[in-house]
Amino acid sequence: MRTMNLKNRMLRLNAALLAGLLFWMPPAGMSVYAAQTDHITEKTAADEASDEEKTELKEYPAQPEFVIGSAKDWEIFAENAHSDQWSRNRTVRLTADIQLSGETPRIVFFSGTFDGGGHTIDGVSIRAEVSETGLFEQLVEGAEIRDLKVSGAVHPVGRQTVLGGLVGVNRGTIRGCTWFGSAEAHQSVGGIAGRNESGGIIENCRSG
């Protein structure tokens, strides 16, 4: 009888322990899974927010028009245009003929619209030891220079390459422009552009 009672007690204890394990293990497993799922959801949302932020950074609002009416204005323009972001979606307008002197301040990057208004920039002189240069060094994709006349000399020191009177490397559009003067390079030289990249457009321009 004692043996039967002991066996019954052992069976009841085992059943209780088994019930306890069945009761506690699934919630613990579900809790861990839920925590992992929440974490993944939060990470995905953060990634999407980051992607949206990056997209917004690529959209540049229209910038105030910049007017050039003197050699001093040109110097200010050149100081600002060391980054293509400054000129992006900006119109720069030449409102008078201007006379430059000394080593000409070059426009390193231009990504906006330069409207020459049929005016002339005279006295361009580039003698620095530099390649891929011109009055405008890099005209980026989507940028435009139109209705501008330029005269001067591009004769950099040393065996430089890719030199243009107006633009060094063109990936944008040059329309209705004229270069009067001379330009020399060890390789790849032009009055309007030293090199016209794929996608670059030159229309109704002349040099002499």
C-alpha positions in Angstrom: 0.0 0.0 0.0 2.8 2.4 0.9 4.5 1.5 -2.4 1.3 2.4 -4.3 0.9 5.7 -2.4 4.5 6.6 -3.1 4.1 5.8 -6.8 0.9 7.9 -6.9 2.7 10.8 -5.3 5.6 10.6 -7.7 3.2 10.5 -10.6 1.3 13.5 -9.3 4.7 15.4 -8.8 5.9 14.5 -12.2 2.6 15.7 -13.7 2.8 19.0 -11.8 6.3 19.6 -12.9 5.4 18.8 -16.5 2.4 21.1 -16.4 4.7 23.8 -15.0 7.2 23.5 -17.8 4.5 23.5 -20.4 2.9 26.6 -18.8 6.1 28.6 -18.6 8.2 27.7 -21.6 5.9 28.9 -24.4 5.4 32.4 -23.0 9.1 32.7 -22.6 9.7 31.6 -26.2 7.0 33.9 -27.4 8.4 36.8 -25.4 11.8 36.4 -27.0 10.4 36.2 -30.5 8.2 39.3 -29.9 11.2 41.2 -28.7 13.3 40.3 -31.7 10.4 41.2 -34.0 10.0 44.6 -32.4 13.7 45.2 -32.8 13.6 44.4 -36.5 10.6 46.6 -37.0 12.3 49.5 -35.3 15.4 49.0 -37.4 13.5 48.9 -40.6 11.6 52.1 -39.7 14.9 53.8 -38.9 16.4 52.7 -42.2 13.3 54.1 -44.1 13.6 57.4 -42.2 17.3 57.6 -43.1 16.5 56.9 -46.8 13.9 59.6 -46.8 16.4 62.0 -45.2 19.0 61.2 -47.9 16.4 61.8 -50.6 15.6 65.2 -49.1 19.2 66.2 -49.0 19.5 65.6 -52.8 16.7 68.1 -53.5 18.1 71.6 -53.8 15.8 74.6 -53.5 16.1 77.5 -56.0 18.8 79.9 -54.9 18.7 83.7 -55.1 20.0 85.2 -58.3 23.6 86.4 -58.2 24.3 89.5 -60.4 27.8 90.3 -61.8 28.4 93.9 -62.9 32.0 94.4 -62.1 35.4 92.7 -61.7 34.9 92.7 -57.9 31.6 90.9 -58.3 33.4 88.2 -60.4 36.0 87.7 -57.6 33.1 87.2 -55.1 31.5 84.7 -57.5 34.8 82.8 -57.8 35.2 82.6 -54.0 31.7 81.1 -53.6 31.9 78.7 -56.5 34.5 76.3 -55.0 31.6 73.9 -54.3 29.0 72.9 -56.9 26.3 73.1 -54.1 26.6 76.9 -54.0 25.5 77.3 -57.6 23.1 74.4 -57.8 19.7 75.7 -59.0 21.1 79.3 -59.0 21.1 81.7 -61.9 24.2 84.0 -62.2 23.6 87.0 -64.5 26.2 89.2 -66.1 24.7 92.7 -66.5 27.6 94.6 -68.0 30.9 94.1 -69.9 33.7 93.6 -67.3 37.5 94.0 -67.5 39.6 91.6 -65.5 43.3 92.0 -64.7 46.1 89.8 -63.3 45.6 86.1 -62.8 41.9 85.5 -63.3 40.0 83.9 -60.4 38.6 80.7 -61.9 35.2 79.1 -61.3 36.1 75.7 -59.9 32.6 74.1 -60.1 29.5 75.4 -61.7 26.2 73.6 -61.6 23.6 76.4 -62.2 22.8 78.7 -65.1 25.1 81.5 -66.2 23.4 84.1 -68.4 25.9 86.3 -70.1 23.3 88.5 -71.6 25.5 89.0 -74.6 28.1 90.8 -72.5 31.9 90.3 -72.6 34.4 89.3 -70.0 37.7 90.7 -71.2 41.3 90.2 -69.9 41.1 86.6 -68.9 44.6 85.4 -68.0 45.4 81.9 -66.7 49.0 81.1 -66.2 48.9 78.9 -63.1 50.4 75.4 -63.1 47.1 73.6 -63.5 45.3 71.2 -65.8 41.6 70.7 -66.6 41.0 74.4 -66.4 39.5 77.4 -68.1 37.5 80.4 -67.0 35.1 77.7 -65.7 37.0 74.6 -64.7 34.2 72.1 -64.4 30.7 72.6 -65.9 28.7 69.8 -64.3 25.8 67.9 -65.8 22.6 70.0 -65.9 24.5 73.3 -65.8 24.4 75.8 -68.6 26.4 78.8 -69.8 24.7 80.9 -72.5 25.1 84.2 -74.4 28.6 85.0 -73.1 31.6 86.4 -74.8 35.1 85.9 -73.3 38.5 87.1 -74.5 42.0 86.5 -73.1 44.8 84.0 -72.9 45.1 80.6 -71.3 48.8 79.7 -71.1 49.5 77.7 -67.9 53.0 76.9 -66.8 54.4 73.5 -67.6 53.0 70.6 -69.7 49.4 70.9 -68.7 46.4 69.1 -70.3 42.7 69.7 -71.0 42.5 73.5 -71.2 39.7 75.6 -72.6 39.3 79.3 -73.0 35.8 79.2 -71.6 35.4 75.8 -69.9 38.0 73.2 -69.0 35.8 70.1 -68.8 32.2 70.3 -70.0 29.4 67.9 -68.9 26.6 70.5 -69.2 25.5 72.9 -72.0 27.3 75.8 -73.6 25.1 77.7 -75.9 25.6 80.9 -77.9 29.1 81.7 -76.5 32.2 83.1 -78.1 35.9 82.9 -77.2 38.4 85.5 -78.6 42.0 84.8 -77.7 44.5 82.0 -77.4 44.9 78.8 -75.5 47.8 76.4 -75.3 48.1 72.9 -73.8 50.3 69.8 -74.0 47.2 67.8 -74.9 43.5 68.5 -75.4 42.8 72.2 -75.9 39.9 74.3 -77.2 38.6 77.8 -77.3 35.1 76.9 -75.9 36.0 73.7 -74.0 39.2 71.7 -73.4 37.2 68.5 -73.3 33.6 67.9 -74.0 32.5 64.8 -72.0 29.8 62.4 -73.0 26.5 64.2 -72.5 28.1 67.6 -72.8 26.4 69.9 -75.4 28.0 72.8 -77.3 25.6 74.8 -79.6 26.0 77.9 -81.7 29.4 78.7 -80.3 32.6 80.0 -82.0 36.1 80.8 -81.1 38.7 82.8 -82.9 
